[in-house]
Amino acid sequence: MSWQINTIINVANQLQRTGRTGGSTGEMIAAAFVLNQMEYLPGSYRDTVEAWDRLGEEWQGYVKEIKRNQMHLINAE
């Protein structure tokens, strides 16, 4: 598993546990999409299309990979 996918999963799990993370803006955006919880988008990204575009194709691909094949690594609340 790539470090990017591992990081997004870790940030998503942190957000679910505590509602906070030290992740980067991109990591937080990716985690919000993985979780389908737009309330986790950073404050400056309230528009979902803008946030999705901010990720770029590479990180959008990581989100898709997690959603398709790695959701078992996301801890349920």
Residue pairs with C-beta under 8 A, 6 or more apart in sequence:
1 70
2 62
4 58
4 59
4 62
5 62
5 65
5 66
5 70
7 23
7 27
8 27
8 30
8 31
8 34
8 62
8 63
8 66
9 34
9 66
9 70
9 73
9 74
10 23
11 21
11 23
11 27
11 28
11 30
11 31
12 31
12 34
12 35
12 66
12 74
13 74
13 75
14 20
14 21
14 22
14 23
15 21
15 28
15 31
15 32
15 35
15 37
15 40
16 35
16 74
16 75
16 76
16 77
17 75
17 77
19 40
21 27
21 28
21 31
23 31
25 42
25 44
25 45
25 54
26 54
26 55
26 59
28 40
28 41
28 42
29 41
29 42
29 45
29 51
29 52
29 54
29 55
29 59
30 55
30 59
30 62
30 63
31 40
32 38
32 39
32 40
32 41
32 51
33 51
33 52
33 55
33 63
33 67
34 63
34 66
34 67
34 71
34 74
35 74
38 48
38 51
41 48
41 51
45 51
45 54
52 60
55 63
66 73
66 74
